[in-house]
Each structure stands twice: as structure tokens, then as C-alpha cells.
């Protein structure tokens, strides 16, 4: 088990599988949108960008997304 998505709860949340490896996560309100589509085997999303900057986490993902990098 691993964490692939971390962000503040925005209010409108929805998860939808696009295929067996691709998950669409919607997390938004009228002011912020932390929605993202992830390849669950390679990608992670960190709304605070801590995982993307962490050397310890580098081996845990191929692509790390954050609000600045989308």
C-alpha cells in the first residue's frame, strides 16, 4: 500500500477509474482545484509539494505532481 494523493479537502470530491492503471481524482471548490489524473503505478500528487522535494521519496514515484507543476 502507498499514498498516491495528498491535498486539502476542497468540498467537491469524486474518484473515477479511467482504466485499471489510471485514476481521476476530483477535489475542488470555487476557489481551488486540486483535481488530477494519475497513473497509479508511477505518479503521486502532493498538494503541499513536500513529497516532490523530498529526497527520501524519490524512489517512490516516476512523476510527482504538485499545484505548481500541473
Predicted model as a PDB file, atoms N, CA, C, CB and O in Angstrom, pLDDT in the B-factor column:
MODEL        1                                                                  
ATOM      1  N   UNK A   1       0.836  -1.165   0.000  1.00 80.00           N  
ATOM      2  CA  UNK A   1       0.000   0.000   0.000  1.00 80.00           C  
ATOM      3  C   UNK A   1       0.892   1.244   0.000  1.00 80.00           C  
ATOM      4  CB  UNK A   1      -0.957  -0.011   1.211  1.00 80.00           C  
ATOM      5  O   UNK A   1       1.925   1.273   0.669  1.00 80.00           O  
ATOM      6  N   UNK A   2       0.482   2.282  -0.764  1.00 83.00           N  
ATOM      7  CA  UNK A   2       1.222   3.523  -0.783  1.00 83.00           C  
ATOM      8  C   UNK A   2       0.253   4.683  -1.005  1.00 83.00           C  
ATOM      9  CB  UNK A   2       2.313   3.494  -1.875  1.00 83.00           C  
ATOM     10  O   UNK A   2      -0.832   4.505  -1.559  1.00 83.00           O  
ATOM     11  N   UNK A   3       0.657   5.851  -0.572  1.00 87.00           N  
ATOM     12  CA  UNK A   3      -0.131   7.060  -0.775  1.00 87.00           C  
ATOM     13  C   UNK A   3       0.204   7.629  -2.143  1.00 87.00           C  
ATOM     14  CB  UNK A   3       0.136   8.107   0.348  1.00 87.00           C  
ATOM     15  O   UNK A   3       1.375   7.833  -2.463  1.00 87.00           O  
ATOM     16  N   UNK A   4      -0.820   7.888  -2.951  1.00 91.00           N  
ATOM     17  CA  UNK A   4      -0.581   8.471  -4.271  1.00 91.00           C  
ATOM     18  C   UNK A   4      -1.149   9.879  -4.386  1.00 91.00           C  
ATOM     19  CB  UNK A   4      -1.180   7.588  -5.347  1.00 91.00           C  
ATOM     20  O   UNK A   4      -0.857  10.580  -5.354  1.00 91.00           O  
ATOM     21  N   UNK A   5      -1.960  10.309  -3.412  1.00 93.00           N  
ATOM     22  CA  UNK A   5      -2.602  11.619  -3.489  1.00 93.00           C  
ATOM     23  C   UNK A   5      -2.706  12.203  -2.093  1.00 93.00           C  
ATOM     24  CB  UNK A   5      -4.003  11.521  -4.149  1.00 93.00           C  
ATOM     25  O   UNK A   5      -3.141  11.532  -1.157  1.00 93.00           O  
ATOM     26  N   UNK A   6      -2.297  13.475  -1.959  1.00 91.00           N  
ATOM     27  CA  UNK A   6      -2.418  14.161  -0.673  1.00 91.00           C  
ATOM     28  C   UNK A   6      -2.720  15.625  -0.961  1.00 91.00           C  
ATOM     29  CB  UNK A   6      -1.111  14.004   0.197  1.00 91.00           C  
ATOM     30  O   UNK A   6      -1.947  16.306  -1.635  1.00 91.00           O  
ATOM     31  N   UNK A   7      -3.854  16.107  -0.443  1.00 93.00           N  
ATOM     32  CA  UNK A   7      -4.241  17.504  -0.638  1.00 93.00           C  
ATOM     33  C   UNK A   7      -5.316  17.857   0.383  1.00 93.00           C  
ATOM     34  CB  UNK A   7      -4.751  17.755  -2.096  1.00 93.00           C  
ATOM     35  O   UNK A   7      -5.964  16.980   0.954  1.00 93.00           O  
ATOM     36  N   UNK A   8      -5.488  19.131   0.596  1.00 92.00           N  
ATOM     37  CA  UNK A   8      -6.538  19.617   1.476  1.00 92.00           C  
ATOM     38  C   UNK A   8      -7.900  19.318   0.856  1.00 92.00           C  
ATOM     39  CB  UNK A   8      -6.376  21.132   1.744  1.00 92.00           C  
ATOM     40  O   UNK A   8      -8.081  19.443  -0.355  1.00 92.00           O  
ATOM     41  N   UNK A   9      -8.854  18.923   1.697  1.00 93.00           N  
ATOM     42  CA  UNK A   9     -10.215  18.655   1.220  1.00 93.00           C  
ATOM     43  C   UNK A   9     -10.836  19.950   0.719  1.00 93.00           C  
ATOM     44  CB  UNK A   9     -11.092  18.026   2.343  1.00 93.00           C  
ATOM     45  O   UNK A   9     -10.867  20.944   1.445  1.00 93.00           O  
ATOM     46  N   UNK A  10     -11.325  19.947  -0.505  1.00 91.00           N  
ATOM     47  CA  UNK A  10     -11.880  21.161  -1.124  1.00 91.00           C  
ATOM     48  C   UNK A  10     -13.401  21.202  -1.104  1.00 91.00           C  
ATOM     49  CB  UNK A  10     -11.401  21.273  -2.548  1.00 91.00           C  
ATOM     50  O   UNK A  10     -13.971  22.283  -1.251  1.00 91.00           O  
ATOM     51  N   UNK A  11     -14.075  20.090  -0.931  1.00 89.00           N  
ATOM     52  CA  UNK A  11     -15.533  20.100  -0.863  1.00 89.00           C  
ATOM     53  C   UNK A  11     -16.188  19.189  -1.879  1.00 89.00           C  
ATOM     54  CB  UNK A  11     -16.037  21.487  -1.052  1.00 89.00           C  
ATOM     55  O   UNK A  11     -16.979  18.325  -1.500  1.00 89.00           O  
ATOM     56  N   UNK A  12     -15.888  19.352  -3.151  1.00 88.00           N  
ATOM     57  CA  UNK A  12     -16.448  18.504  -4.202  1.00 88.00           C  
ATOM     58  C   UNK A  12     -15.420  17.424  -4.528  1.00 88.00           C  
ATOM     59  CB  UNK A  12     -16.821  19.342  -5.484  1.00 88.00           C  
ATOM     60  O   UNK A  12     -14.417  17.691  -5.189  1.00 88.00           O  
ATOM     61  N   UNK A  13     -15.676  16.211  -4.062  1.00 92.00           N  
ATOM     62  CA  UNK A  13     -14.738  15.114  -4.261  1.00 92.00           C  
ATOM     63  C   UNK A  13     -15.386  14.008  -5.077  1.00 92.00           C  
ATOM     64  CB  UNK A  13     -14.248  14.567  -2.914  1.00 92.00           C  
ATOM     65  O   UNK A  13     -16.558  13.680  -4.890  1.00 92.00           O  
ATOM     66  N   UNK A  14     -14.601  13.440  -5.984  1.00 95.00           N  
ATOM     67  CA  UNK A  14     -15.094  12.337  -6.807  1.00 95.00           C  
ATOM     68  C   UNK A  14     -13.895  11.544  -7.319  1.00 95.00           C  
ATOM     69  CB  UNK A  14     -15.971  12.861  -7.997  1.00 95.00           C  
ATOM     70  O   UNK A  14     -12.900  12.129  -7.748  1.00 95.00           O  
ATOM     71  N   UNK A  15     -13.984  10.226  -7.276  1.00 95.00           N  
ATOM     72  CA  UNK A  15     -12.958   9.335  -7.810  1.00 95.00           C  
ATOM     73  C   UNK A  15     -13.559   8.542  -8.961  1.00 95.00           C  
ATOM     74  CB  UNK A  15     -12.401   8.382  -6.706  1.00 95.00           C  
ATOM     75  O   UNK A  15     -14.687   8.057  -8.872  1.00 95.00           O  
ATOM     76  N   UNK A  16     -12.795   8.415 -10.040  1.00 97.00           N  
ATOM     77  CA  UNK A  16     -13.286   7.642 -11.178  1.00 97.00           C  
ATOM     78  C   UNK A  16     -12.122   6.938 -11.857  1.00 97.00           C  
ATOM     79  CB  UNK A  16     -14.034   8.549 -12.182  1.00 97.00           C  
ATOM     80  O   UNK A  16     -11.127   7.570 -12.214  1.00 97.00           O  
ATOM     81  N   UNK A  17     -12.248   5.631 -12.036  1.00 97.00           N  
ATOM     82  CA  UNK A  17     -11.233   4.861 -12.747  1.00 97.00           C  
ATOM     83  C   UNK A  17     -11.429   5.061 -14.234  1.00 97.00           C  
ATOM     84  CB  UNK A  17     -11.301   3.354 -12.378  1.00 97.00           C  
ATOM     85  O   UNK A  17     -12.523   4.831 -14.748  1.00 97.00           O  
ATOM     86  N   UNK A  18     -10.381   5.489 -14.942  1.00 97.00           N  
ATOM     87  CA  UNK A  18     -10.422   5.608 -16.390  1.00 97.00           C  
ATOM     88  C   UNK A  18     -10.050   4.281 -17.041  1.00 97.00           C  
ATOM     89  CB  UNK A  18      -9.483   6.724 -16.868  1.00 97.00           C  
ATOM     90  O   UNK A  18     -10.579   3.930 -18.095  1.00 97.00           O  
ATOM     91  N   UNK A  19      -9.141   3.550 -16.413  1.00 97.00           N  
ATOM     92  CA  UNK A  19      -8.800   2.181 -16.768  1.00 97.00           C  
ATOM     93  C   UNK A  19      -8.145   1.567 -15.542  1.00 97.00           C  
ATOM     94  CB  UNK A  19      -7.856   2.114 -18.033  1.00 97.00           C  
ATOM     95  O   UNK A  19      -8.158   2.184 -14.477  1.00 97.00           O  
ATOM     96  N   UNK A  20      -7.578   0.387 -15.652  1.00 96.00           N  
ATOM     97  CA  UNK A  20      -7.060  -0.288 -14.461  1.00 96.00           C  
ATOM     98  C   UNK A  20      -5.830   0.366 -13.836  1.00 96.00           C  
ATOM     99  CB  UNK A  20      -6.730  -1.692 -14.804  1.00 96.00           C  
ATOM    100  O   UNK A  20      -5.477   0.050 -12.700  1.00 96.00           O  
ATOM    101  N   UNK A  21      -5.171   1.274 -14.559  1.00 96.00           N  
ATOM    102  CA  UNK A  21      -3.985   1.951 -14.030  1.00 96.00           C  
ATOM    103  C   UNK A  21      -4.160   3.455 -13.870  1.00 96.00           C  
ATOM    104  CB  UNK A  21      -2.815   1.688 -14.924  1.00 96.00           C  
ATOM    105  O   UNK A  21      -3.283   4.119 -13.317  1.00 96.00           O  
ATOM    106  N   UNK A  22      -5.271   4.003 -14.343  1.00 97.00           N  
ATOM    107  CA  UNK A  22      -5.456   5.451 -14.361  1.00 97.00           C  
ATOM    108  C   UNK A  22      -6.665   5.853 -13.527  1.00 97.00           C  
ATOM    109  CB  UNK A  22      -5.615   5.954 -15.799  1.00 97.00           C  
ATOM    110  O   UNK A  22      -7.788   5.417 -13.779  1.00 97.00           O  
ATOM    111  N   UNK A  23      -6.407   6.702 -12.517  1.00 96.00           N  
ATOM    112  CA  UNK A  23      -7.439   7.164 -11.601  1.00 96.00           C  
ATOM    113  C   UNK A  23      -7.588   8.671 -11.715  1.00 96.00           C  
ATOM    114  CB  UNK A  23      -7.108   6.760 -10.153  1.00 96.00           C  
ATOM    115  O   UNK A  23      -6.610   9.410 -11.599  1.00 96.00           O  
ATOM    116  N   UNK A  24      -8.811   9.125 -11.942  1.00 96.00           N  
ATOM    117  CA  UNK A  24      -9.128  10.561 -11.974  1.00 96.00           C  
ATOM    118  C   UNK A  24      -9.662  10.938 -10.602  1.00 96.00           C  
ATOM    119  CB  UNK A  24     -10.174  10.910 -13.111  1.00 96.00           C  
ATOM    120  O   UNK A  24     -10.653  10.373 -10.139  1.00 96.00           O  
ATOM    121  N   UNK A  25      -8.995  11.910  -9.940  1.00 95.00           N  
ATOM    122  CA  UNK A  25      -9.393  12.383  -8.625  1.00 95.00           C  
ATOM    123  C   UNK A  25      -9.832  13.828  -8.756  1.00 95.00           C  
ATOM    124  CB  UNK A  25      -8.239  12.236  -7.593  1.00 95.00           C  
ATOM    125  O   UNK A  25      -9.046  14.688  -9.153  1.00 95.00           O  
ATOM    126  N   UNK A  26     -11.080  14.097  -8.424  1.00 95.00           N  
ATOM    127  CA  UNK A  26     -11.581  15.470  -8.435  1.00 95.00           C  
ATOM    128  C   UNK A  26     -11.687  15.948  -6.997  1.00 95.00           C  
ATOM    129  CB  UNK A  26     -12.960  15.573  -9.164  1.00 95.00           C  
ATOM    130  O   UNK A  26     -12.286  15.282  -6.153  1.00 95.00           O  
ATOM    131  N   UNK A  27     -11.103  17.104  -6.729  1.00 94.00           N  
ATOM    132  CA  UNK A  27     -11.087  17.703  -5.399  1.00 94.00           C  
ATOM    133  C   UNK A  27     -11.042  19.216  -5.615  1.00 94.00           C  
ATOM    134  CB  UNK A  27      -9.854  17.189  -4.525  1.00 94.00           C  
ATOM    135  O   UNK A  27      -9.970  19.789  -5.810  1.00 94.00           O  
ATOM    136  N   UNK A  28     -12.202  19.852  -5.580  1.00 92.00           N  
ATOM    137  CA  UNK A  28     -12.248  21.265  -5.944  1.00 92.00           C  
ATOM    138  C   UNK A  28     -13.369  22.002  -5.228  1.00 92.00           C  
ATOM    139  CB  UNK A  28     -12.414  21.412  -7.440  1.00 92.00           C  
ATOM    140  O   UNK A  28     -14.293  21.405  -4.676  1.00 92.00           O  
ATOM    141  N   UNK A  29     -13.248  23.315  -5.260  1.00 93.00           N  
ATOM    142  CA  UNK A  29     -14.317  24.216  -4.877  1.00 93.00           C  
ATOM    143  C   UNK A  29     -14.221  25.434  -5.788  1.00 93.00           C  
ATOM    144  CB  UNK A  29     -14.225  24.617  -3.357  1.00 93.00           C  
ATOM    145  O   UNK A  29     -13.463  25.412  -6.758  1.00 93.00           O  
ATOM    146  N   UNK A  30     -14.967  26.487  -5.501  1.00 94.00           N  
ATOM    147  CA  UNK A  30     -14.961  27.645  -6.400  1.00 94.00           C  
ATOM    148  C   UNK A  30     -13.651  28.422  -6.386  1.00 94.00           C  
ATOM    149  CB  UNK A  30     -16.083  28.570  -6.035  1.00 94.00           C  
ATOM    150  O   UNK A  30     -13.409  29.238  -7.275  1.00 94.00           O  
ATOM    151  N   UNK A  31     -12.794  28.177  -5.381  1.00 92.00           N  
ATOM    152  CA  UNK A  31     -11.535  28.919  -5.254  1.00 92.00           C  
ATOM    153  C   UNK A  31     -10.293  28.109  -5.611  1.00 92.00           C  
ATOM    154  CB  UNK A  31     -11.398  29.426  -3.857  1.00 92.00           C  
ATOM    155  O   UNK A  31      -9.309  28.668  -6.093  1.00 92.00           O  
ATOM    156  N   UNK A  32     -10.329  26.814  -5.382  1.00 90.00           N  
ATOM    157  CA  UNK A  32      -9.160  25.958  -5.590  1.00 90.00           C  
ATOM    158  C   UNK A  32      -9.557  24.673  -6.300  1.00 90.00           C  
ATOM    159  CB  UNK A  32      -8.479  25.635  -4.252  1.00 90.00           C  
ATOM    160  O   UNK A  32     -10.678  24.183  -6.161  1.00 90.00           O  
ATOM    161  N   UNK A  33      -8.613  24.141  -7.061  1.00 91.00           N  
ATOM    162  CA  UNK A  33      -8.843  22.883  -7.760  1.00 91.00           C  
ATOM    163  C   UNK A  33      -7.590  22.022  -7.654  1.00 91.00           C  
ATOM    164  CB  UNK A  33      -9.224  23.131  -9.249  1.00 91.00           C  
ATOM    165  O   UNK A  33      -6.568  22.327  -8.270  1.00 91.00           O  
ATOM    166  N   UNK A  34      -7.668  20.959  -6.881  1.00 92.00           N  
ATOM    167  CA  UNK A  34      -6.569  20.006  -6.739  1.00 92.00           C  
ATOM    168  C   UNK A  34      -6.897  18.705  -7.473  1.00 92.00           C  
ATOM    169  CB  UNK A  34      -6.282  19.726  -5.246  1.00 92.00           C  
ATOM    170  O   UNK A  34      -6.443  17.634  -7.070  1.00 92.00           O  
ATOM    171  N   UNK A  35      -7.676  18.793  -8.537  1.00 93.00           N  
ATOM    172  CA  UNK A  35      -8.038  17.620  -9.326  1.00 93.00           C  
ATOM    173  C   UNK A  35      -6.851  17.189 -10.175  1.00 93.00           C  
ATOM    174  CB  UNK A  35      -9.266  17.912 -10.217  1.00 93.00           C  
ATOM    175  O   UNK A  35      -6.040  18.008 -10.606  1.00 93.00           O  
ATOM    176  N   UNK A  36      -6.769  15.877 -10.406  1.00 94.00           N  
ATOM    177  CA  UNK A  36      -5.632  15.341 -11.159  1.00 94.00           C  
ATOM    178  C   UNK A  36      -5.976  13.950 -11.680  1.00 94.00           C  
ATOM    179  CB  UNK A  36      -4.353  15.293 -10.276  1.00 94.00           C  
ATOM    180  O   UNK A  36      -6.819  13.255 -11.112  1.00 94.00           O  
ATOM    181  N   UNK A  37      -5.322  13.554 -12.756  1.00 96.00           N  
ATOM    182  CA  UNK A  37      -5.408  12.192 -13.273  1.00 96.00           C  
ATOM    183  C   UNK A  37      -4.044  11.546 -13.068  1.00 96.00           C  
ATOM    184  CB  UNK A  37      -5.837  12.168 -14.792  1.00 96.00           C  
ATOM    185  O   UNK A  37      -3.023  12.084 -13.496  1.00 96.00           O  
ATOM    186  N   UNK A  38      -4.035  10.383 -12.407  1.00 96.00           N  
ATOM    187  CA  UNK A  38      -2.777   9.735 -12.035  1.00 96.00           C  
ATOM    188  C   UNK A  38      -2.659   8.335 -12.612  1.00 96.00           C  
ATOM    189  CB  UNK A  38      -2.647   9.675 -10.530  1.00 96.00           C  
ATOM    190  O   UNK A  38      -3.632   7.582 -12.638  1.00 96.00           O  
ATOM    191  N   UNK A  39      -1.473   7.992 -13.070  1.00 96.00           N  
ATOM    192  CA  UNK A  39      -1.110   6.607 -13.327  1.00 96.00           C  
ATOM    193  C   UNK A  39      -0.730   6.058 -11.955  1.00 96.00           C  
ATOM    194  CB  UNK A  39       0.081   6.463 -14.406  1.00 96.00           C  
ATOM    195  O   UNK A  39       0.300   6.449 -11.407  1.00 96.00           O  
ATOM    196  N   UNK A  40      -1.524   5.179 -11.398  1.00 95.00           N  
ATOM    197  CA  UNK A  40      -1.330   4.758 -10.002  1.00 95.00           C  
ATOM    198  C   UNK A  40      -0.038   3.988  -9.776  1.00 95.00           C  
ATOM    199  CB  UNK A  40      -2.488   3.910  -9.562  1.00 95.00           C  
ATOM    200  O   UNK A  40       0.397   3.853  -8.632  1.00 95.00           O  
ATOM    201  N   UNK A  41       0.584   3.482 -10.827  1.00 94.00           N  
ATOM    202  CA  UNK A  41       1.837   2.747 -10.678  1.00 94.00           C  
ATOM    203  C   UNK A  41       3.053   3.664 -10.658  1.00 94.00           C  
ATOM    204  CB  UNK A  41       1.980   1.744 -11.795  1.00 94.00           C  
ATOM    205  O   UNK A  41       4.101   3.277 -10.141  1.00 94.00           O  
ATOM    206  N   UNK A  42       2.936   4.878 -11.212  1.00 94.00           N  
ATOM    207  CA  UNK A  42       4.106   5.738 -11.364  1.00 94.00           C  
ATOM    208  C   UNK A  42       3.972   7.127 -10.764  1.00 94.00           C  
ATOM    209  CB  UNK A  42       4.420   5.872 -12.789  1.00 94.00           C  
ATOM    210  O   UNK A  42       4.983   7.727 -10.397  1.00 94.00           O  
ATOM    211  N   UNK A  43       2.766   7.659 -10.653  1.00 95.00           N  
ATOM    212  CA  UNK A  43       2.571   9.054 -10.279  1.00 95.00           C  
ATOM    213  C   UNK A  43       2.089   9.214  -8.843  1.00 95.00           C  
ATOM    214  CB  UNK A  43       1.589   9.701 -11.218  1.00 95.00           C  
ATOM    215  O   UNK A  43       1.431   8.333  -8.288  1.00 95.00           O  
ATOM    216  N   UNK A  44       2.428  10.351  -8.258  1.00 94.00           N  
ATOM    217  CA  UNK A  44       1.835  10.771  -6.992  1.00 94.00           C  
ATOM    218  C   UNK A  44       1.501  12.260  -7.115  1.00 94.00           C  
ATOM    219  CB  UNK A  44       2.806  10.493  -5.773  1.00 94.00           C  
ATOM    220  O   UNK A  44       2.050  12.966  -7.961  1.00 94.00           O  
ATOM    221  N   UNK A  45       0.600  12.716  -6.262  1.00 94.00           N  
ATOM    222  CA  UNK A  45       0.235  14.130  -6.216  1.00 94.00           C  
ATOM    223  C   UNK A  45       0.342  14.592  -4.773  1.00 94.00           C  
ATOM    224  CB  UNK A  45      -1.207  14.373  -6.783  1.00 94.00           C  
ATOM    225  O   UNK A  45      -0.195  13.950  -3.870  1.00 94.00           O  
ATOM    226  N   UNK A  46       1.024  15.689  -4.555  1.00 93.00           N  
ATOM    227  CA  UNK A  46       1.153  16.271  -3.218  1.00 93.00           C  
ATOM    228  C   UNK A  46       0.782  17.746  -3.298  1.00 93.00           C  
ATOM    229  CB  UNK A  46       2.603  16.087  -2.651  1.00 93.00           C  
ATOM    230  O   UNK A  46       1.528  18.554  -3.851  1.00 93.00           O  
ATOM    231  N   UNK A  47      -0.359  18.084  -2.750  1.00 91.00           N  
ATOM    232  CA  UNK A  47      -0.855  19.458  -2.779  1.00 91.00           C  
ATOM    233  C   UNK A  47       0.008  20.449  -2.029  1.00 91.00           C  
ATOM    234  CB  UNK A  47      -2.222  19.500  -2.223  1.00 91.00           C  
ATOM    235  O   UNK A  47      -0.099  21.655  -2.249  1.00 91.00           O  
ATOM    236  N   UNK A  48       0.868  19.956  -1.139  1.00 91.00           N  
ATOM    237  CA  UNK A  48       1.768  20.833  -0.397  1.00 91.00           C  
ATOM    238  C   UNK A  48       3.187  20.818  -0.964  1.00 91.00           C  
ATOM    239  CB  UNK A  48       1.795  20.428   1.063  1.00 91.00           C  
ATOM    240  O   UNK A  48       4.034  21.596  -0.524  1.00 91.00           O  
ATOM    241  N   UNK A  49       3.456  19.941  -1.938  1.00 88.00           N  
ATOM    242  CA  UNK A  49       4.733  19.845  -2.634  1.00 88.00           C  
ATOM    243  C   UNK A  49       5.873  19.296  -1.773  1.00 88.00           C  
ATOM    244  CB  UNK A  49       5.112  21.191  -3.151  1.00 88.00           C  
ATOM    245  O   UNK A  49       7.029  19.364  -2.192  1.00 88.00           O  
ATOM    246  N   UNK A  50       5.592  18.763  -0.601  1.00 89.00           N  
ATOM    247  CA  UNK A  50       6.647  18.220   0.248  1.00 89.00           C  
ATOM    248  C   UNK A  50       7.240  16.933  -0.338  1.00 89.00           C  
ATOM    249  CB  UNK A  50       6.104  17.952   1.651  1.00 89.00           C  
ATOM    250  O   UNK A  50       8.459  16.762  -0.335  1.00 89.00           O  
ATOM    251  N   UNK A  51       6.399  16.036  -0.836  1.00 87.00           N  
ATOM    252  CA  UNK A  51       6.885  14.768  -1.387  1.00 87.00           C  
ATOM    253  C   UNK A  51       7.747  14.999  -2.625  1.00 87.00           C  
ATOM    254  CB  UNK A  51       5.708  13.849  -1.733  1.00 87.00           C  
ATOM    255  O   UNK A  51       8.723  14.284  -2.850  1.00 87.00           O  
ATOM    256  N   UNK A  52       7.386  15.993  -3.419  1.00 85.00           N  
ATOM    257  CA  UNK A  52       8.140  16.271  -4.651  1.00 85.00           C  
ATOM    258  C   UNK A  52       9.537  16.815  -4.355  1.00 85.00           C  
ATOM    259  CB  UNK A  52       7.374  17.269  -5.524  1.00 85.00           C  
ATOM    260  O   UNK A  52      10.440  16.676  -5.181  1.00 85.00           O  
ATOM    261  N   UNK A  53       9.721  17.421  -3.208  1.00 88.00           N  
ATOM    262  CA  UNK A  53      11.022  17.982  -2.818  1.00 88.00           C  
ATOM    263  C   UNK A  53      11.841  17.032  -1.947  1.00 88.00           C  
ATOM    264  CB  UNK A  53      10.817  19.288  -2.080  1.00 88.00           C  
ATOM    265  O   UNK A  53      13.017  17.289  -1.692  1.00 88.00           O  
ATOM    266  N   UNK A  54      11.241  15.952  -1.496  1.00 89.00           N  
ATOM    267  CA  UNK A  54      11.886  15.043  -0.548  1.00 89.00           C  
ATOM    268  C   UNK A  54      12.809  14.049  -1.250  1.00 89.00           C  
ATOM    269  CB  UNK A  54      10.833  14.290   0.254  1.00 89.00           C  
ATOM    270  O   UNK A  54      12.373  13.314  -2.136  1.00 89.00           O  
ATOM    271  N   UNK A  55      14.061  14.026  -0.864  1.00 87.00           N  
ATOM    272  CA  UNK A  55      14.992  13.040  -1.413  1.00 87.00           C  
ATOM    273  C   UNK A  55      14.607  11.628  -0.984  1.00 87.00           C  
ATOM    274  CB  UNK A  55      16.427  13.352  -0.969  1.00 87.00           C  
ATOM    275  O   UNK A  55      14.840  10.669  -1.720  1.00 87.00           O  
ATOM    276  N   UNK A  56      14.032  11.500   0.177  1.00 85.00           N  
ATOM    277  CA  UNK A  56      13.618  10.195   0.685  1.00 85.00           C  
ATOM    278  C   UNK A  56      12.491   9.585  -0.144  1.00 85.00           C  
ATOM    279  CB  UNK A  56      13.181  10.318   2.131  1.00 85.00           C  
ATOM    280  O   UNK A  56      12.378   8.362  -0.232  1.00 85.00           O  
ATOM    281  N   UNK A  57      11.666  10.421  -0.747  1.00 84.00           N  
ATOM    282  CA  UNK A  57      10.527   9.950  -1.538  1.00 84.00           C  
ATOM    283  C   UNK A  57      10.886   9.679  -3.004  1.00 84.00           C  
ATOM    284  CB  UNK A  57       9.408  10.967  -1.472  1.00 84.00           C  
ATOM    285  O   UNK A  57      10.069   9.102  -3.722  1.00 84.00           O  
ATOM    286  N   UNK A  58      12.062  10.068  -3.471  1.00 81.00           N  
ATOM    287  CA  UNK A  58      12.415   9.987  -4.889  1.00 81.00           C  
ATOM    288  C   UNK A  58      12.211   8.601  -5.495  1.00 81.00           C  
ATOM    289  CB  UNK A  58      13.843  10.397  -5.073  1.00 81.00           C  
ATOM    290  O   UNK A  58      11.813   8.510  -6.656  1.00 81.00           O  
ATOM    291  N   UNK A  59      12.458   7.551  -4.784  1.00 82.00           N  
ATOM    292  CA  UNK A  59      12.286   6.203  -5.302  1.00 82.00           C  
ATOM    293  C   UNK A  59      10.854   5.709  -5.313  1.00 82.00           C  
ATOM    294  CB  UNK A  59      13.103   5.273  -4.514  1.00 82.00           C  
ATOM    295  O   UNK A  59      10.585   4.606  -5.790  1.00 82.00           O  
ATOM    296  N   UNK A  60       9.940   6.497  -4.800  1.00 84.00           N  
ATOM    297  CA  UNK A  60       8.548   6.078  -4.677  1.00 84.00           C  
ATOM    298  C   UNK A  60       7.689   6.435  -5.888  1.00 84.00           C  
ATOM    299  CB  UNK A  60       7.951   6.691  -3.454  1.00 84.00           C  
ATOM    300  O   UNK A  60       6.535   6.012  -5.950  1.00 84.00           O  
ATOM    301  N   UNK A  61       8.201   7.188  -6.842  1.00 89.00           N  
ATOM    302  CA  UNK A  61       7.395   7.629  -7.970  1.00 89.00           C  
ATOM    303  C   UNK A  61       8.273   7.923  -9.182  1.00 89.00           C  
ATOM    304  CB  UNK A  61       6.582   8.868  -7.591  1.00 89.00           C  
ATOM    305  O   UNK A  61       9.484   8.105  -9.057  1.00 89.00           O  
ATOM    306  N   UNK A  62       7.651   7.965 -10.345  1.00 92.00           N  
ATOM    307  CA  UNK A  62       8.318   8.418 -11.566  1.00 92.00           C  
ATOM    308  C   UNK A  62       8.012   9.891 -11.770  1.00 92.00           C  
ATOM    309  CB  UNK A  62       7.868   7.582 -12.803  1.00 92.00           C  
ATOM    310  O   UNK A  62       8.899  10.677 -12.101  1.00 92.00           O  
ATOM    311  N   UNK A  63       6.746  10.265 -11.571  1.00 92.00           N  
ATOM    312  CA  UNK A  63       6.311  11.646 -11.755  1.00 92.00           C  
ATOM    313  C   UNK A  63       5.602  12.132 -10.490  1.00 92.00           C  
ATOM    314  CB  UNK A  63       5.377  11.771 -12.991  1.00 92.00           C  
ATOM    315  O   UNK A  63       4.647  11.502 -10.036  1.00 92.00           O  
ATOM    316  N   UNK A  64       6.058  13.236  -9.925  1.00 91.00           N  
ATOM    317  CA  UNK A  64       5.433  13.827  -8.749  1.00 91.00           C  
ATOM    318  C   UNK A  64       4.790  15.142  -9.179  1.00 91.00           C  
ATOM    319  CB  UNK A  64       6.474  14.049  -7.593  1.00 91.00           C  
ATOM    320  O   UNK A  64       5.472  16.049  -9.655  1.00 91.00           O  
ATOM    321  N   UNK A  65       3.504  15.234  -9.011  1.00 90.00           N  
ATOM    322  CA  UNK A  65       2.749  16.424  -9.383  1.00 90.00           C  
ATOM    323  C   UNK A  65       2.406  17.249  -8.146  1.00 90.00           C  
ATOM    324  CB  UNK A  65       1.468  16.033 -10.138  1.00 90.00           C  
ATOM    325  O   UNK A  65       2.144  16.705  -7.073  1.00 90.00           O  
ATOM    326  N   UNK A  66       2.412  18.534  -8.309  1.00 87.00           N  
ATOM    327  CA  UNK A  66       2.002  19.460  -7.251  1.00 87.00           C  
ATOM    328  C   UNK A  66       1.282  20.624  -7.939  1.00 87.00           C  
ATOM    329  CB  UNK A  66       3.247  19.965  -6.388  1.00 87.00           C  
ATOM    330  O   UNK A  66       1.327  20.719  -9.166  1.00 87.00           O  
ATOM    331  N   UNK A  67       0.634  21.492  -7.204  1.00 81.00           N  
ATOM    332  CA  UNK A  67      -0.093  22.589  -7.854  1.00 81.00           C  
ATOM    333  C   UNK A  67       0.773  23.419  -8.788  1.00 81.00           C  
ATOM    334  CB  UNK A  67      -0.692  23.487  -6.814  1.00 81.00           C  
ATOM    335  O   UNK A  67       0.265  23.890  -9.806  1.00 81.00           O  
ATOM    336  N   UNK A  68       2.043  23.623  -8.501  1.00 65.00           N  
ATOM    337  CA  UNK A  68       2.923  24.423  -9.342  1.00 65.00           C  
ATOM    338  C   UNK A  68       3.309  23.695 -10.630  1.00 65.00           C  
ATOM    339  CB  UNK A  68       4.173  24.799  -8.570  1.00 65.00           C  
ATOM    340  O   UNK A  68       3.606  24.343 -11.634  1.00 65.00           O  
ATOM    341  N   UNK A  69       3.308  22.359 -10.618  1.00 51.00           N  
ATOM    342  CA  UNK A  69       3.822  21.593 -11.742  1.00 51.00           C  
ATOM    343  C   UNK A  69       2.751  21.119 -12.714  1.00 51.00           C  
ATOM    344  CB  UNK A  69       4.569  20.420 -11.235  1.00 51.00           C  
ATOM    345  O   UNK A  69       3.095  20.519 -13.732  1.00 51.00           O  
ATOM    346  N   UNK A  70       1.495  21.356 -12.456  1.00 49.00           N  
ATOM    347  CA  UNK A  70       0.443  20.848 -13.336  1.00 49.00           C  
ATOM    348  C   UNK A  70       0.287  21.674 -14.573  1.00 49.00           C  
ATOM    349  CB  UNK A  70      -0.859  20.792 -12.614  1.00 49.00           C  
ATOM    350  O   UNK A  70      -0.560  21.372 -15.413  1.00 49.00           O  
TER     351      UNK A  70                                                      
ENDMDL                                                                          
END                                                                             
